[in-house]
Protein backbone atom coordinates (compact mmCIF):
# COMPACT_ATOMS: atom_id res chain seq x y z
CA UNK A 1 0.00 0.00 0.00
CA UNK A 2 1.15 3.52 -0.83
CA UNK A 3 0.13 6.23 1.62
CA UNK A 4 0.40 9.84 0.49
CA UNK A 5 0.33 12.98 2.60
CA UNK A 6 -0.53 16.37 1.14
CA UNK A 7 -2.63 14.83 -1.60
CA UNK A 8 -4.91 17.86 -1.67
CA UNK A 9 -1.94 20.07 -2.57
CA UNK A 10 -0.37 20.79 -5.93
CA UNK A 11 2.64 18.47 -5.72
CA UNK A 12 1.43 15.28 -4.07
CA UNK A 13 -2.04 15.81 -5.51
CA UNK A 14 -0.54 15.51 -8.98
CA UNK A 15 1.49 12.48 -7.88
CA UNK A 16 -1.70 10.84 -6.65
CA UNK A 17 -3.38 11.48 -9.99
CA UNK A 18 -0.46 9.84 -11.82
CA UNK A 19 -0.56 6.81 -9.52
CA UNK A 20 -4.29 6.39 -10.10
CA UNK A 21 -3.65 5.95 -13.81
CA UNK A 22 -1.51 2.89 -13.02
CA UNK A 23 -2.85 1.43 -9.77
CA UNK A 24 -6.29 0.50 -8.46
CA UNK A 25 -7.66 3.04 -6.01
CA UNK A 26 -7.60 0.57 -3.13
CA UNK A 27 -3.81 0.38 -3.38
CA UNK A 28 -3.65 4.02 -2.24
CA UNK A 29 -4.46 5.90 0.95
CA UNK A 30 -4.28 9.67 1.29
CA UNK A 31 -3.71 11.51 4.55
CA UNK A 32 -4.90 15.07 5.02
CA UNK A 33 -5.55 17.52 7.85
CA UNK A 34 -9.06 18.08 6.46
CA UNK A 35 -10.62 14.93 4.96
CA UNK A 36 -13.45 16.98 3.50
CA UNK A 37 -10.96 18.48 1.05
CA UNK A 38 -10.19 15.00 -0.31
CA UNK A 39 -13.74 14.19 -1.30
CA UNK A 40 -12.77 14.05 -4.97
CA UNK A 41 -10.35 11.24 -4.13
CA UNK A 42 -12.80 9.41 -1.91
CA UNK A 43 -15.25 9.51 -4.81
CA UNK A 44 -12.65 7.67 -6.89
CA UNK A 45 -12.37 4.92 -4.28
CA UNK A 46 -9.27 6.12 -2.43
CA UNK A 47 -9.29 5.71 1.35
CA UNK A 48 -8.96 9.06 3.10
CA UNK A 49 -7.51 9.31 6.59
CA UNK A 50 -7.03 12.30 8.87
CA UNK A 51 -3.47 13.10 9.89
CA UNK A 52 -1.74 16.31 10.89
CA UNK A 53 2.00 16.70 11.46
CA UNK A 54 1.13 19.19 14.23
CA UNK A 55 -0.99 16.53 15.96
CA UNK A 56 1.42 13.62 16.53
CA UNK A 57 -1.28 11.41 18.05
CA UNK A 58 -3.14 11.43 14.73
CA UNK A 59 -0.25 10.05 12.70
CA UNK A 60 0.33 6.39 13.64
CA UNK A 61 -3.17 5.34 12.59
CA UNK A 62 -2.89 7.50 9.48
CA UNK A 63 0.35 5.81 8.39
CA UNK A 64 -0.45 2.25 9.47
CA UNK A 65 -0.01 -0.38 6.76
CA UNK A 66 2.17 1.69 4.45
CA UNK A 67 4.62 -0.21 2.30
CA UNK A 68 5.65 3.23 1.05
CA UNK A 69 4.85 6.56 2.65
CA UNK A 70 5.18 9.77 0.63
CA UNK A 71 5.74 12.63 3.08
CA UNK A 72 5.23 16.13 1.74
CA UNK A 73 7.38 18.77 3.40
CA UNK A 74 5.73 21.56 5.36
CA UNK A 75 4.90 24.56 3.18
CA UNK A 76 4.59 27.07 6.02
CA UNK A 77 7.73 29.23 5.83
CA UNK A 78 7.43 30.28 9.47
CA UNK A 79 6.52 26.94 11.06
CA UNK A 80 8.98 24.74 12.95
CA UNK A 81 9.18 22.44 9.96
CA UNK A 82 11.80 20.12 11.40
CA UNK A 83 9.65 19.36 14.45
CA UNK A 84 6.65 18.72 12.22
CA UNK A 85 8.71 16.39 10.05
CA UNK A 86 10.12 14.65 13.13
CA UNK A 87 6.58 13.91 14.27
CA UNK A 88 5.85 12.27 10.95
CA UNK A 89 9.06 10.24 10.89
CA UNK A 90 8.55 9.07 14.48
CA UNK A 91 5.05 7.87 13.64
CA UNK A 92 6.34 6.04 10.57
CA UNK A 93 8.91 4.28 12.74
CA UNK A 94 6.26 3.41 15.33
CA UNK A 95 4.06 1.59 12.82
CA UNK A 96 6.90 0.07 10.78
CA UNK A 97 6.46 1.79 7.43
CA UNK A 98 8.30 -0.05 4.68
CA UNK A 99 9.92 3.04 3.13
CA UNK A 100 9.62 6.79 3.57
CA UNK A 101 9.85 9.05 0.55
CA UNK A 102 10.22 12.72 1.42
CA UNK A 103 9.78 15.74 -0.84
CA UNK A 104 13.03 17.59 -0.26
CA UNK A 105 14.85 20.25 -2.27
CA UNK A 106 17.85 20.22 -4.55
CA UNK A 107 19.59 22.85 -2.43
CA UNK A 108 19.23 21.00 0.89
CA UNK A 109 22.20 22.10 3.00
CA UNK A 110 22.84 23.21 6.55
CA UNK A 111 24.74 26.29 5.38
CA UNK A 112 22.23 27.52 2.80
CA UNK A 113 20.95 31.10 3.15
CA UNK A 114 17.51 29.76 2.17
CA UNK A 115 15.72 28.62 5.33
CA UNK A 116 13.74 25.71 3.82
CA UNK A 117 16.98 24.22 2.51
CA UNK A 118 18.28 24.02 6.07
CA UNK A 119 15.03 22.37 7.18
CA UNK A 120 15.34 19.81 4.40
CA UNK A 121 18.92 18.99 5.39
CA UNK A 122 17.87 18.48 9.00
CA UNK A 123 14.93 16.31 7.94
CA UNK A 124 17.18 14.13 5.80
CA UNK A 125 19.29 13.55 8.91
CA UNK A 126 16.14 12.47 10.76
CA UNK A 127 15.41 10.01 7.97
CA UNK A 128 18.94 8.65 8.00
CA UNK A 129 18.72 8.04 11.75
CA UNK A 130 15.22 6.53 11.61
CA UNK A 131 16.35 3.01 10.81
CA UNK A 132 13.80 2.82 7.99
CA UNK A 133 14.60 2.68 4.27
CA UNK A 134 14.21 6.18 2.90
CA UNK A 135 14.37 8.25 -0.24
CA UNK A 136 14.73 12.00 -0.39
CA UNK A 137 13.34 13.51 -3.56
CA UNK A 138 15.53 16.59 -3.98
CA UNK A 139 13.35 18.52 -6.40
CA UNK A 140 14.67 21.50 -8.31
CA UNK A 141 13.32 24.96 -7.54
CA UNK A 142 9.75 24.97 -8.80
CA UNK A 143 9.54 26.87 -12.06
CA UNK A 144 6.13 28.42 -11.41
CA UNK A 145 7.89 30.53 -8.76
CA UNK A 146 9.41 32.53 -11.60
CA UNK A 147 6.03 34.22 -11.89
CA UNK A 148 6.79 36.24 -8.77
CA UNK A 149 10.54 35.86 -8.20
CA UNK A 150 11.27 37.54 -11.55
CA UNK A 151 8.99 40.43 -10.63
CA UNK A 152 6.63 42.38 -12.91
CA UNK A 153 9.03 42.33 -15.86
CA UNK A 154 6.28 42.36 -18.48
CA UNK A 155 5.18 45.81 -17.36
CA UNK A 156 8.56 47.22 -16.31
CA UNK A 157 10.81 45.69 -18.98
CA UNK A 158 13.29 44.71 -16.26
CA UNK A 159 13.87 41.70 -14.05
CA UNK A 160 14.95 43.32 -10.80
CA UNK A 161 16.50 41.01 -8.21
CA UNK A 162 18.80 41.27 -5.18
CA UNK A 163 21.13 38.55 -6.41
CA UNK A 164 21.74 36.36 -9.44
CA UNK A 165 22.90 32.81 -9.93
CA UNK A 166 21.99 29.60 -11.75
CA UNK A 167 18.73 27.89 -10.81
CA UNK A 168 17.51 24.56 -12.18
CA UNK A 169 13.94 25.78 -12.61
CA UNK A 170 11.89 22.56 -12.54
CA UNK A 171 8.20 22.16 -13.28
CA UNK A 172 6.29 20.97 -10.22
CA UNK A 173 4.16 18.87 -12.56
CA UNK A 174 7.27 17.03 -13.77
CA UNK A 175 8.52 16.50 -10.21
CA UNK A 176 5.15 15.03 -9.28
CA UNK A 177 5.24 12.63 -12.22
CA UNK A 178 8.78 11.63 -11.27
CA UNK A 179 7.71 10.89 -7.70
CA UNK A 180 5.04 8.53 -9.02
CA UNK A 181 7.65 6.80 -11.16
CA UNK A 182 9.95 6.35 -8.15
CA UNK A 183 7.09 4.92 -6.08
CA UNK A 184 6.28 2.44 -8.87
CA UNK A 185 9.87 1.48 -9.68
CA UNK A 186 10.96 -2.13 -9.28
CA UNK A 187 14.23 -1.06 -7.69
CA UNK A 188 14.32 1.26 -4.70
CA UNK A 189 16.04 4.62 -4.83
CA UNK A 190 18.00 4.94 -1.60
CA UNK A 191 18.91 8.19 0.08
CA UNK A 192 18.90 11.55 -1.70
CA UNK A 193 18.06 11.63 -5.41
CA UNK A 194 18.18 14.85 -7.43
CA UNK A 195 15.22 15.64 -9.67
CA UNK A 196 15.82 18.71 -11.81
CA UNK A 197 15.31 20.16 -15.25
CA UNK A 198 18.35 19.74 -17.53
CA UNK A 199 19.40 23.40 -17.41
CA UNK A 200 20.09 25.96 -14.69
CA UNK A 201 19.83 29.46 -16.20
CA UNK A 202 20.75 32.59 -14.31
CA UNK A 203 18.30 35.46 -14.03
CA UNK A 204 20.39 37.18 -16.71
CA UNK A 205 19.70 34.23 -19.01
CA UNK A 206 16.05 34.22 -18.00
CA UNK A 207 15.92 37.87 -19.07
CA UNK A 208 17.31 36.88 -22.48
CA UNK A 209 14.61 34.22 -22.84
CA UNK A 210 11.95 36.71 -21.79
CA UNK A 211 13.26 39.13 -24.42
CA UNK A 212 12.87 36.49 -27.11
CA UNK A 213 9.34 35.69 -25.98
CA UNK A 214 8.04 39.25 -26.04
CA UNK A 215 10.14 40.54 -28.92
CA UNK A 216 11.72 43.38 -26.98
CA UNK A 217 14.67 43.76 -24.64
CA UNK A 218 14.03 42.72 -21.06
CA UNK A 219 16.88 43.87 -18.88
CA UNK A 220 18.33 42.58 -15.63
CA UNK A 221 19.03 44.81 -12.66
CA UNK A 222 20.75 43.38 -9.60
CA UNK A 223 20.14 45.72 -6.68
CA UNK A 224 21.45 45.99 -3.13
CA UNK A 225 19.84 43.43 -0.83
CA UNK A 226 18.74 45.92 1.83
CA UNK A 227 17.37 48.23 -0.84
CA UNK A 228 15.37 45.35 -2.28
CA UNK A 229 13.97 44.42 1.15
CA UNK A 230 13.03 48.05 1.81
CA UNK A 231 11.23 48.20 -1.53
CA UNK A 232 9.32 45.01 -0.81
CA UNK A 233 8.23 46.32 2.58
CA UNK A 234 7.23 49.65 1.04
CA UNK A 235 5.09 47.71 -1.44
CA UNK A 236 3.25 46.00 1.40
CA UNK A 237 5.20 42.81 2.09
CA UNK A 238 5.91 41.99 5.75
CA UNK A 239 9.63 42.32 6.40
CA UNK A 240 10.04 38.70 7.62
CA UNK A 241 8.52 37.51 4.34
CA UNK A 242 10.83 39.75 2.32
CA UNK A 243 13.90 38.50 4.17
CA UNK A 244 12.73 34.90 3.76
CA UNK A 245 12.52 35.43 -0.01
CA UNK A 246 15.87 37.20 -0.04
CA UNK A 247 17.41 33.93 1.14
CA UNK A 248 16.43 32.31 -2.14
CA UNK A 249 18.33 34.89 -4.20
CA UNK A 250 21.34 34.65 -1.86
CA UNK A 251 21.37 30.87 -2.20
CA UNK A 252 21.14 31.12 -5.98
CA UNK A 253 24.04 33.56 -6.06
CA UNK A 254 26.10 31.12 -3.99
CA UNK A 255 25.37 28.24 -6.37
CA UNK A 256 23.09 26.13 -4.17
CA UNK A 257 20.59 25.60 -7.03
CA UNK A 258 23.10 25.20 -9.85
CA UNK A 259 23.27 21.43 -10.22
CA UNK A 260 21.33 19.48 -12.81
CA UNK A 261 20.70 15.77 -13.12
CA UNK A 262 19.42 13.52 -15.94
CA UNK A 263 17.27 11.44 -13.58
CA UNK A 264 14.09 13.47 -14.12
CA UNK A 265 14.28 12.90 -17.87
CA UNK A 266 14.81 9.18 -17.29
CA UNK A 267 11.91 8.89 -14.87
CA UNK A 268 9.30 10.68 -16.98
CA UNK A 269 10.60 9.45 -20.34
CA UNK A 270 10.63 12.83 -22.06
CA UNK A 271 12.34 16.20 -21.97
CA UNK A 272 11.23 18.09 -18.86
CA UNK A 273 9.65 21.52 -19.03
CA UNK A 274 12.03 24.47 -18.91
CA UNK A 275 12.21 28.02 -17.56
CA UNK A 276 11.07 29.15 -21.02
CA UNK A 277 7.91 27.08 -20.61
CA UNK A 278 7.30 28.68 -17.22
CA UNK A 279 7.67 32.18 -18.63
CA UNK A 280 5.32 31.37 -21.50
CA UNK A 281 2.75 30.11 -19.01
N, C-alpha and C positions, 0 to 999 in steps of 0.2 A: 504494500500500500504506500502511496505517495501522499504525504500531508503537506499542504501549502499554506503558509501564513501570508497575509497581505494580498489575498486574491481579489479583493475589491479595489486594489490600487492599480496604477498603470503598468507597472513592471510585472509583478507576479500574476496580475489579472490576465495579461497577455500570455504569460507562460501557461497558465491554466487552460486558456483557450487552445493553445497549440497541443497540449497534452490530450485534450478531449477529442482532437481529430485522430488520435492514434490509440487511445485507451478507452475502455468502457468507463462510464461515469462512476461505477462502484469501486473502481480501483483508486479513486481520488477522494480526499477529504480536504476541505478548506477550513481554515481557522481565522476568525475575525473578531474584533472587539464588539461589533454590532451585527449579529446574524441577520437582522432584517435587511442589511445592505447586500447580502449575498443571495437574495431570493431568486435572482436570475440563474444562479448556479444550482440552487436547490430544485428549481423547475426542470433542470436538465438531468436530475438524478444524482447530483453530487451531495454527499453528506456535509452538512455545515455544523461546525462546532464553535462555541464561544471560547476565546482565549485572548488574554491581554498581557503583554509583557510587564505592564505595571501592576498586575495582579498575579503574583507568582502562584497562588493557590489554584488559579484557573488553568494552569498550563499542563500539568501531568495528564489529566484526562483528555485535554485537547490533543496532545501529541501521542497518546497511547496507540500502539499498533503500527507505528510508522516504520516501514523498511527504509524510506528516505524522507527526510524532513527538510523542506525548503524554507529557510528563515530569511525574511526580508529585514533589512536593516532599518532602524528607526529613522524617520524622515523629519523629526522635530529638531531643528538646529540648536535649540537651547535646552533640550532634555539631557539627562544623564544617560546617554545612549549605552555606555559600557555596562552600567548596572542593569538596564533593561535587557541587553543581550545576555548578560550573565544569568539572569532569571530564566531566559529561554533555554540556554545551554544546560543549566542545572536540571531543569525539568526533563530535557531530552535524555540526560544521563540517568535520571531517576527511573524512567520507564524503559530504558534500553533501546533507544532508537538505533536503527541499523546504520544510518549515515546522516550527517548533517551537511546540508549545502547552504552556504551563507552568501547573500548578495553584498559583496565587498566593493572595493574601488581600486582601480589601477594604481593610484597614487598612495596606497596605504603605507604609512610610515610614521614612526614616532616623532620624527623631526620635521614633519611637513608643517608649513604655515597654515594649511587648510584644516580646520578643526575636525571635520568628519574623517579625514584621512588618518588622523591620530586615533580616533575611535575605532576605525576599521582595524588598524594594526593591533590595538589592545584586544579587540574581539577575536582576531585570528590567534592570539596567544591563548585566550580562553579555550578556543577550539582545540588547539594543539595539546593543552593540558587535560582535556576532558576525558581522554581515554577512548573516545569514539572515533570511528573513521569520519573524516571530514573533507569537504571541498570548499574552497573560498573562490567565489566567482568574482574576480577582480575586473569589473566592467570599466570600460573607458568612460570619460566624462560625457554625460548624455548630451547629444547634439541639439536637442530642442532647447537647451539652456542658452544657446547662442541668441535666441530671440530676445533675451533681456541682457545677457552679458556683453553683447556687442553694442548695446544702446540703440537709440533711435536714429540709426545711420541713414535710413531711407529719407528722413525729413531733413537731417542736418548735413548729409554728405560726408560725414566723418564718423569713424569708429573711435571713440574716446575712452581709453582705458588707463588704469593706474599701473600697468605692467604688461609685458608681452613675453610670450614664450610658446613653445609647441604644445599642442593639445590634441590628443587622439579622439576628436569628436566622434562619438559612437551613438548610433541610433538606439534608443531604448527598446524599440520594437525588435531590432536585431539581437540585442542582448537577451531579451525575453525568449526569443526563438532558440537561441543558443542554450539557455538554461534548460529548456525542454529537451533538447538533444542530449545534454549531459545526463539528465535524469533518466533518459531512455537508453543510454549507451550500454553496450554489453560489458565493457571494461570501465572500472571506476577511475575517476580523475581524483588523485589524491593531493591534498594540500592546495596551495594557491595556484590558480590558472588565470591567465590574462586574456581578456576578451575585449578586443579593440578593433576599430576600423583600421584599414591598412596604412593610413597617412595621419600625420600629426602636424597640421599647418599652424603657423603662428597667426596672431591677429593681423599682422601685416599681410600675410598671404590670404587670410580671410577677406581683407579689404580688397585685394586684387580680384578675388573671385566675385565679390559683391559688385565691383566695377564692371566686370564682364556681364553679369546678370542684368544690370540696369542700364548698361550702355553709356555710363558716365563715370568720371573718376570719383571713387570713394576713398578718402584719405584715412590715415591712421594718426592719431595724436596720443602719445603716451604722456600722462600728466603726473605731477607729484601726488603721492599717495594721500597725504593729509588734505591736499586741495580737493582731491576726488571725494574723500569722505565728507568734507565740509559741503561740497556741492550736493551729494546725495541727501545729507541731512536737511539742507536748505530746500530740497525738492520734496521733503516729506518723509524720507525714510528714517526709522529709528537708528540712532548711532550704532547700537550693538549689531543690528542687521547689516549696516554698511561695512562695519569692520569684519564681520563674518564673511561677507562677499569679497572684501579686499584680500582675504587669505587665499582665495582661489587664484587671483591674479598673481599674487606673490609666489604661490606654488608653481604656477605655470612658468613664471620667469626663472625659477630655480630648476626647471626641468623635471618636475615630479610627474607630469602628464605626457612626457615625450615619447615613451616607448610604444611600439606597435608589435602586434603578434599575428601570425597567420591563422591562429586557432579559430577565430570567429568565422572566417571564410570557410574553413574545413567543416565546422559544425553545421552551418546553415546551407552549405553547398552552392553558394553564389557570392558575388561581390557585395560586400556590405554597403549600406548607404554611407554617404560622405557629408562633409561640412557643406558642400555645394547643395546637396539635396535639402539639408536643413534650412539653408538660406532661401532656397526656392519655396519651401513650404511656408 
